[in-house]
Amino acid sequence: MKRNLLFHLYPKKGSIWSWHVDRLLEYRSAWNGRRIVTVVMDKETESKAVVTQALERLDAEVSFERNDRELGETRLFIETLGRLESRDPDEATFYAHAKGVTRTGKQLDAIRDWCRAMYILNLESIPSIERLLQKYPAIGCFRHMIKHGGSSWCYAGTFFWLKHRDLFMRNWRRIEKSLYGVEGYPGMHFRWGEMGRLTQDNVGPQWLYN
């Protein structure tokens, strides 16, 4: 299976953005197709040179854009996803973002644990992921039945795999224009019963904050 990466990075100074880059490097063998990283910049981010150097070993297609505080990752998601458009039944894309870069303190420790779990569950066992993608149009962890981002359910945390044939045969450009539009995106296009899961439903991430 051809496996692509689509990643959204806001490299805020003093945040855990570089920790996320380290995870991408740790799991870079998970993607044998294209690796696309969208970096959004503003006055609070590291320089383009610093970010470029950090991402160099990922061998990715990196684009630098302005940060949108109102829409966040949603503003560029459809445009960037469109660069990967295909109906190949043997192709899938993994999407994630650098979660927690605007957080600090004890909450940040919990978010890092949450992210670590999402990286492990989605990327540690690629043969298992590929088997699931033969059965389901999308898979992810921490699936919740909750109205969010224009959908009745979501993969909490916004880490998920999308199978190209199933997605791009639908009206895939439809997305809620809100800060949480990407998190709700799979649920706008696939029913709860269609989707795969890597954890039990309606568990986490709330346990990380207890």
C-alpha positions in Angstrom: 0.0 0.0 0.0 1.2 3.5 -0.8 1.1 5.5 2.4 1.3 9.3 2.5 1.8 11.8 5.3 -0.1 15.1 5.6 1.0 17.1 8.7 0.1 20.6 10.0 2.8 22.4 12.0 2.7 25.6 14.0 6.2 26.0 15.3 5.5 28.3 18.2 8.7 29.4 20.1 9.1 27.6 23.4 6.5 25.0 22.5 6.7 21.2 21.9 6.7 21.6 18.1 10.2 20.1 17.8 9.0 17.1 19.9 6.4 16.4 17.2 9.1 16.7 14.5 11.1 14.1 16.4 8.1 11.8 16.3 7.8 12.2 12.5 11.4 11.3 12.2 11.0 8.4 14.5 8.2 7.0 12.3 9.3 8.2 8.9 9.4 4.6 7.5 5.6 4.5 8.0 5.3 6.6 4.8 6.5 5.2 1.5 4.6 7.8 -0.6 4.6 11.5 -0.4 5.3 13.4 2.9 3.7 16.9 2.9 4.2 19.3 5.8 2.4 22.6 6.0 4.1 25.0 8.3 2.1 28.1 9.4 4.0 31.2 10.6 3.4 34.3 12.5 5.3 36.6 14.9 5.3 33.9 17.6 6.9 31.2 15.6 10.5 30.1 15.0 12.3 31.3 11.9 11.9 29.5 8.6 15.5 28.5 8.7 15.2 26.8 12.1 12.1 24.9 11.0 13.6 23.9 7.6 16.7 22.5 9.4 14.5 20.5 11.8 12.5 18.9 9.0 15.4 18.2 6.7 15.8 14.5 7.5 12.1 13.9 7.0 12.6 14.4 3.2 9.2 16.1 3.0 7.5 18.6 0.7 7.4 21.6 3.0 5.4 24.7 2.4 5.3 27.9 4.6 2.0 29.7 5.0 0.5 32.4 7.2 -1.1 31.2 10.4 -4.9 31.8 10.7 -6.0 32.1 14.3 -9.6 31.8 13.4 -9.5 28.7 11.2 -6.2 27.1 12.2 -5.4 23.9 10.2 -8.9 24.0 8.5 -8.0 26.9 6.2 -5.5 24.9 4.2 -6.6 21.4 4.7 -8.7 20.8 1.6 -6.2 22.6 -0.7 -3.3 20.5 0.7 -5.3 17.2 0.7 -6.1 17.9 -3.0 -2.4 17.6 -3.8 -2.8 13.9 -3.0 -6.0 13.3 -4.8 -6.3 9.8 -6.4 -8.8 6.9 -6.5 -6.1 4.3 -6.1 -7.6 1.5 -4.0 -4.2 0.8 -2.6 -3.3 4.3 -1.4 -4.0 6.0 2.0 -3.0 9.2 3.8 -2.2 9.7 7.4 -3.2 13.1 8.8 -2.0 14.7 12.1 -1.0 18.0 13.5 1.4 19.3 16.2 -1.1 19.2 19.0 -0.3 21.1 22.2 1.9 23.8 20.8 -0.2 26.5 22.5 -0.4 24.8 25.9 1.8 24.9 29.0 2.1 23.4 32.5 0.5 20.2 33.7 -2.0 20.3 30.9 0.8 20.1 28.4 2.2 16.9 30.1 -1.2 15.3 29.6 -1.4 16.4 26.0 2.1 15.0 25.2 1.0 11.6 26.6 -2.2 11.8 24.5 -0.1 12.5 21.4 2.4 9.8 22.1 -0.5 7.3 22.3 -1.9 8.5 19.0 1.5 8.2 17.3 2.0 4.7 18.6 -1.5 3.5 17.8 -1.5 4.8 14.3 2.1 4.2 13.3 3.8 1.5 15.4 2.3 -1.4 13.5 1.9 -0.6 9.8 1.0 -4.2 8.7 -2.0 -4.0 11.1 -3.0 -0.5 9.8 -2.9 -1.8 6.2 -5.1 -4.8 7.1 -7.6 -2.4 8.7 -7.6 -0.1 5.7 -8.5 -3.1 3.5 -11.7 -3.2 5.5 -12.5 0.4 6.5 -12.4 3.7 4.6 -10.7 5.4 7.5 -9.2 4.5 10.9 -8.1 6.2 14.0 -8.1 6.1 17.8 -10.2 7.7 20.5 -13.4 7.7 18.5 -16.1 9.7 20.2 -19.8 10.0 19.5 -20.0 13.7 19.9 -21.2 16.6 17.7 -18.0 18.4 16.7 -16.6 20.1 13.7 -19.8 19.6 11.6 -20.0 15.9 12.4 -21.8 13.7 14.8 -18.6 11.9 15.8 -14.8 12.4 15.6 -11.4 10.9 16.2 -10.5 13.0 19.2 -7.1 14.5 18.7 -7.3 14.7 14.9 -4.9 11.8 14.0 -6.4 9.5 11.4 -5.9 7.5 8.2 -8.0 8.1 5.1 -8.2 5.5 2.2 -8.1 7.4 -1.1 -10.6 5.3 -3.2 -13.4 5.7 -0.6 -12.8 9.4 0.2 -12.1 10.9 -3.3 -15.2 9.2 -4.8 -17.3 11.4 -2.5 -17.8 15.1 -2.1 -14.4 15.3 -0.3 -14.0 19.1 -0.5 -16.9 19.6 2.0 -15.6 20.7 5.4 -17.0 22.9 8.2 -15.2 26.3 8.2 -14.3 26.4 11.8 -11.3 25.8 14.0 -12.3 22.2 14.5 -13.3 21.5 10.9 -10.5 18.9 10.3 -11.3 17.0 13.5 -14.9 16.6 12.2 -13.8 15.9 8.6 -13.9 12.1 8.6 -17.4 12.2 10.2 -18.7 14.5 7.6 -17.9 11.9 4.9 -18.3 8.5 6.6 -20.9 7.1 8.9 -20.0 5.9 12.4 -20.6 2.3 11.4 -18.3 2.5 8.4 -15.2 3.5 10.3 -12.4 1.5 11.8 -11.1 2.1 15.3 -7.8 1.5 17.2 -9.3 1.9 20.7 -12.6 1.3 22.4 -15.2 4.0 21.6 -15.9 6.9 23.8 -12.8 6.4 26.0 -10.0 9.0 26.3 -8.7 11.5 26.0 -10.5 12.7 29.1 -8.7 10.1 31.2 -5.5 12.0 30.6 -6.8 15.0 32.5 -8.0 13.1 35.6 
